[in-house]
């Protein structure tokens, strides 16, 4: 088995195992803390996870691409990028602390928010991306599996009731530090505090900000339809649609993990002008997409009603129709990612950003037009046409910038 295929397997395993322990932890906390305490910690994590977007600024993806081009500089990239991210995390932590003290006089809530905000620093310290750039994807599996296992194990052992709310938040955050610190020791991390290195970071940001913008627009695009549906329809229909949307979101996350396994290979081969290897790597990702579409996604569409009924009860069966529509549209996403990843790897991330912005505009326009009358079905149809437009745009951009007929890959 070739290295790239192993990389796909390692990244898929990291996603699956990490998701398993996270789901187990979610269920345990929901049952143990009870509704009120669980609602508090869920709110805190949701708020901080949004802020986490501003710690990275696309530097992780940029680091993957650049380390793939020059692996000898991996340690330098880690020291430079992690130091800057720690600076960002410190600023954001202070902002969160001030905001928390302004909006609430409850000591417990303030402490809870600060405990969860520690994740800003663990996120800044994370350097899984450096291993991805070196195509050592098994280390990503080690990171995800170990961290989520530690979080689940510590909380399962020490959290026994609603009174352990603050303990559960602190344990969750502290467990997230262990693997990043060990990885930093591996890369011989040296803090970069002198102002001269900021010029280098400025060069990194000129590209990484565009990559970050792609992720931010994609997040807004993928969540805005739920918000808009809430304006036009009642909470019950929003609940049905959310079930379908979250399943599609989970599948998208898996495909993004696989795309991250492909990114370093594409970056290094494009730099070396090895179009044969570049083509071969993209073709393998396309074959994986075809396999998943035929043997996983399509069968899932046919049994979606039964699965929803089994997992959530008959009450949520109306979610089956929007799920089926979006699942068909998800095939476009699966075939989009190999090409958009190739564009980012080759340094044409602006073309991908334009595609994401266009998809968001199409989605919002169609949602406003269709939702008032068709509700969640209209939202699903909007998703379908937005993704159809996206694949057409990305194929055109790929052929324009890279100069390879993309559909020829599938025929080989």
C-alpha positions in Angstrom: 0.0 0.0 0.0 1.4 3.4 -1.0 2.1 6.1 1.5 -0.7 8.4 0.3 -3.3 5.7 0.7 -1.9 5.0 4.2 -2.2 8.8 4.9 -5.9 8.6 4.0 -6.5 5.7 6.3 -4.6 7.4 9.2 -6.7 10.6 8.8 -10.0 8.7 8.5 -9.1 6.7 11.6 -8.2 9.9 13.5 -11.6 11.4 12.6 -13.6 8.3 13.5 -11.8 7.5 16.8 -11.8 11.2 17.9 -15.5 11.5 17.1 -16.3 8.2 19.0 -14.7 9.4 22.2 -16.2 12.9 21.8 -19.7 11.4 21.3 -19.2 9.2 24.4 -18.1 12.2 26.4 -21.1 14.2 25.2 -23.5 11.4 26.3 -21.8 10.9 29.7 -21.8 14.6 30.5 -25.4 15.1 29.4 -26.5 12.3 31.7 -24.2 13.1 34.6 -24.4 16.9 34.9 -28.1 17.0 34.1 -29.8 19.6 32.0 -28.9 22.9 33.8 -25.2 22.2 34.4 -24.8 20.6 31.0 -26.4 23.6 29.3 -23.9 25.9 31.0 -20.9 23.9 29.9 -22.3 23.5 26.4 -22.8 27.3 26.1 -19.3 28.0 27.3 -17.7 25.5 24.8 -19.9 26.8 22.0 -18.8 30.4 22.7 -15.1 29.5 23.0 -15.1 27.2 19.9 -16.2 30.2 17.9 -13.4 32.3 19.3 -10.9 29.5 18.5 -11.3 30.4 14.8 -9.3 33.6 15.5 -6.4 31.8 17.1 -5.3 30.0 13.9 -6.0 32.5 11.0 -5.2 29.8 8.5 -1.6 29.4 9.7 -2.0 25.7 10.3 -3.0 25.0 6.7 -0.3 27.4 5.5 2.2 25.5 7.6 1.2 22.1 6.1 1.8 23.5 2.6 5.1 25.1 3.3 6.6 22.2 5.4 5.6 19.9 2.5 7.8 22.0 0.3 10.7 22.3 2.7 10.6 19.7 5.5 14.0 20.8 6.8 12.3 24.0 8.1 9.6 22.2 10.0 11.0 23.1 13.5 11.4 26.8 12.4 7.8 26.9 11.1 6.6 25.4 14.4 8.5 27.9 16.5 7.4 30.9 14.5 3.7 30.0 14.0 3.1 28.7 17.5 4.7 31.8 19.1 2.4 34.0 17.1 -0.6 31.9 17.9 0.2 32.1 21.6 0.2 35.9 21.3 -3.2 35.8 19.7 -4.5 33.4 22.3 -3.3 35.6 25.1 -5.1 38.6 23.6 -8.3 36.7 23.1 -8.1 35.2 26.6 -8.0 38.7 28.0 -11.0 39.8 25.8 -13.0 36.7 26.9 -12.2 37.4 30.6 -13.2 41.1 30.3 -16.4 40.1 28.4 -17.3 37.5 31.0 -16.9 39.8 34.0 -19.0 42.5 32.2 -22.0 40.3 31.4 -22.2 38.2 34.5 -21.9 38.7 38.3 -22.0 34.9 39.0 -18.6 33.6 40.2 -19.3 30.1 39.0 -20.1 31.3 35.4 -17.0 33.5 35.4 -14.8 30.6 36.5 -16.4 28.2 34.0 -15.8 30.6 31.1 -12.1 31.1 32.0 -11.6 27.3 32.4 -13.0 26.6 29.0 -11.0 29.6 27.6 -7.8 27.7 28.4 -8.6 25.9 25.2 -7.4 29.0 23.4 -3.8 28.2 24.6 -4.0 24.5 23.9 -5.2 25.3 20.4 -2.3 27.7 19.9 0.2 25.0 21.1 -1.1 22.4 18.8 1.3 21.4 16.0 -0.4 18.4 14.4 -0.2 20.4 11.2 3.6 20.1 11.2 3.3 16.3 11.1 0.8 16.5 8.4 3.3 18.6 6.3 5.8 15.8 6.8 3.1 13.2 5.8 3.3 11.5 9.2 -0.4 11.2 9.6 -0.2 8.5 12.2 0.9 11.2 14.6 -2.5 13.0 13.9 -4.2 9.8 15.0 -2.1 9.7 18.1 -3.0 13.3 18.9 -6.8 13.0 18.3 -7.2 9.5 19.9 -5.0 10.2 23.0 -6.5 13.7 23.7 -10.1 12.6 23.4 -9.4 9.4 25.4 -7.8 11.4 28.1 -10.7 13.9 28.2 -13.2 11.1 28.4 -11.2 9.0 30.9 -10.5 11.9 33.3 -14.1 13.1 33.3 -15.6 9.6 33.6 -13.3 8.9 36.6 -13.7 12.2 38.5 -17.0 13.8 37.4 -20.0 12.2 39.2 -22.7 14.8 39.3 -23.9 18.4 38.6 -21.7 19.7 41.4 -18.7 18.7 39.4 -19.4 21.2 36.7 -16.3 23.3 37.2 -14.2 20.2 37.6 -15.4 18.8 34.3 -14.6 22.0 32.4 -11.1 22.2 33.9 -10.3 18.5 33.2 -11.4 18.8 29.6 -9.2 21.8 29.0 -6.1 20.5 30.8 -6.2 17.2 29.0 -5.9 19.1 25.7 -2.5 20.4 26.7 -0.6 17.1 27.1 -0.1 16.0 23.5 0.6 19.5 22.1 3.4 20.0 24.8 4.9 16.6 23.9 4.8 17.5 20.2 6.5 20.8 20.8 9.3 19.1 22.7 9.7 16.8 19.7 10.1 19.8 17.4 12.4 21.6 19.8 10.2 24.5 20.1 11.9 27.9 20.8 9.7 30.9 21.6 10.0 33.7 19.0 9.5 36.8 21.0 11.7 39.3 19.1 9.8 41.8 16.9 11.9 41.0 13.8 10.2 37.7 13.3 6.9 39.5 12.9 8.0 40.5 9.4 8.2 36.8 8.6 4.8 36.2 10.1 3.4 39.0 8.0 4.5 37.1 4.9 2.8 34.0 6.2 -0.4 35.9 6.9 -0.6 37.3 3.4 -1.5 33.8 2.3 -3.0 32.2 5.4 -5.6 34.9 5.9 -7.1 33.9 2.5 -7.1 30.3 3.6 -8.7 31.3 6.9 -11.3 33.3 5.1 -12.3 30.3 3.1 -13.0 28.3 6.3 -14.9 31.2 7.9 -17.1 31.8 4.9 -17.7 28.0 4.7 -18.8 28.0 8.3 -21.1 30.9 7.9 -22.5 29.4 4.7 -23.0 26.0 6.4 -24.8 27.4 9.4 -26.7 30.4 8.0 -29.5 28.3 6.4 -30.4 27.1 9.9 -30.6 30.7 11.1 -32.7 31.8 8.1 -35.0 28.9 8.6 -35.6 30.0 12.1 -36.8 33.4 10.8 -39.3 31.9 8.4 -40.5 28.7 10.2 -41.0 27.4 13.7 -38.5 25.7 16.0 -39.9 22.3 15.2 -39.0 22.5 11.5 -35.6 24.0 12.5 -35.0 20.9 14.7 -35.8 18.5 11.8 -33.5 20.4 9.4 -30.7 20.6 12.0 -30.6 16.8 12.3 -30.0 16.5 8.5 -27.6 19.5 8.4 -25.5 18.1 11.2 -25.1 14.7 9.6 -24.0 16.3 6.4 -21.6 18.5 8.4 -20.0 15.5 10.0 -19.5 13.8 6.6 -17.9 17.1 5.3 -15.5 17.1 8.3 -14.4 13.6 7.4 -13.7 14.6 3.7 -11.8 17.7 5.0 -9.6 15.4 7.0 -8.9 13.3 3.9 -8.2 16.5 2.0 -5.6 17.4 4.7 -3.9 14.1 4.0 -3.7 15.0 0.3 -2.5 18.6 0.8 1.2 18.0 1.6 1.7 15.6 -1.3 0.1 18.0 -3.8 2.2 20.9 -2.4 5.5 19.1 -2.7 4.8 17.7 -6.2 3.5 21.0 -7.6 6.6 22.7 -6.3 8.8 20.1 -8.0 6.7 20.4 -11.2 6.0 16.7 -11.0 2.6 16.9 -12.7 2.5 13.1 -13.0 2.6 12.7 -9.2 0.2 15.6 -8.7 -2.2 14.0 -11.1 -1.9 10.6 -9.5 -2.5 11.9 -5.9 -5.6 13.8 -7.0 -6.9 10.8 -8.9 -6.6 8.6 -5.8 -8.7 11.1 -3.8 -11.3 11.1 -6.6 -11.4 7.3 -6.5 -12.0 7.4 -2.7 -14.8 9.9 -3.3 -16.4 7.6 -5.9 -16.1 4.6 -3.6 -17.7 6.5 -0.7 -20.4 7.9 -2.9 -21.4 4.4 -4.3 -20.9 2.2 -1.3 -21.7 4.5 1.6 -23.6 7.6 0.7 -26.1 6.2 -1.8 -27.1 3.2 0.4 -27.4 5.7 3.3 -29.9 7.7 1.3 -32.1 4.7 0.8 -32.1 3.7 4.5 -32.0 7.3 6.0 -35.6 7.1 7.3 -35.0 3.9 9.2 -31.7 5.2 10.6 -33.3 8.4 11.8 -36.2 6.5 13.4 -33.8 4.1 15.1 -31.4 6.8 16.4 -33.8 9.6 17.3 -37.3 8.2 17.2 -40.2 8.5 14.7 -40.7 12.1 15.8 -37.7 13.1 13.6 -38.8 11.2 10.5 -39.6 14.5 8.6 -35.8 15.1 8.6 -35.4 12.2 6.1 -36.5 14.2 3.1 -34.2 17.2 3.4 -31.4 14.8 4.3 -31.9 12.8 1.1 -31.8 16.0 -1.0 -28.7 17.3 0.7 -27.0 13.9 0.6 -27.3 13.9 -3.2 -25.9 17.4 -3.2 -23.0 16.2 -1.0 -21.7 14.2 -3.9 -20.8 17.6 -5.4 -18.9 18.4 -2.2 -17.0 15.1 -2.5 -15.8 15.9 -6.0 -15.1 19.5 -5.2 -12.6 18.9 -2.5 -9.9 17.1 -4.6 -9.8 20.1 -6.9 -10.1 22.9 -4.3 -7.4 21.2 -2.3 -5.2 21.1 -5.4 -5.7 24.8 -5.9 -4.8 25.7 -2.3 -1.7 23.4 -2.6 -0.6 25.2 -5.7 -1.1 28.6 -4.2 -4.3 29.6 -5.9 -6.4 29.9 -2.7 -8.0 33.1 -3.9 -9.8 31.1 -6.6 -11.2 28.8 -3.9 -12.2 31.9 -1.8 -14.2 33.3 -4.7 -15.9 30.0 -5.1 -16.9 29.8 -1.5 -18.2 33.4 -1.6 -20.2 32.6 -4.8 -21.7 29.5 -3.1 -22.7 31.6 -0.1 -24.4 34.2 -2.2 -26.3 31.6 -4.2 -27.4 29.8 -1.0 -28.6 32.9 0.8 -30.5 34.2 -2.3 -32.3 30.8 -2.9 -33.0 30.4 0.8 -34.7 33.8 1.0 -36.7 32.9 -2.2 -37.7 29.3 -1.3 -37.8 29.1 2.5 -41.0 31.2 3.1 -43.0 28.7 1.1 -41.1 25.4 1.2 -39.4 25.6 4.5 -36.7 23.0 5.1 -37.3 21.5 1.7 -36.5 24.8 0.2 -33.3 25.0 2.3 -32.3 21.6 1.0 -32.9 22.6 -2.6 -30.8 25.8 -2.0 -28.0 23.6 -0.7 -28.2 21.4 -3.8 -27.9 24.3 -6.3 -25.2 26.1 -4.3 -23.0 23.0 -4.4 -23.8 22.4 -8.1 -22.7 25.9 -8.8 -19.6 25.4 -6.7 -18.4 22.3 -8.5 -18.8 24.0 -11.9 -16.8 27.0 -10.7 -14.0 25.0 -9.1 -13.6 22.8 -12.2 -13.3 25.9 -14.3 -10.8 27.5 -11.9 -8.8 24.3 -11.7 -8.4 24.0 -15.4 -7.6 27.7 -15.7 -4.9 27.9 -13.1 -3.3 24.4 -13.1 -3.9 23.6 -16.8 -4.9 20.0 -16.4 -8.2 18.7 -17.7 -9.6 17.5 -14.3 -12.3 15.1 -15.5 -9.6 13.1 -17.3 -8.4 11.9 -13.9 -11.5 9.8 -13.4 -11.2 8.1 -16.8 -7.7 6.8 -16.1 
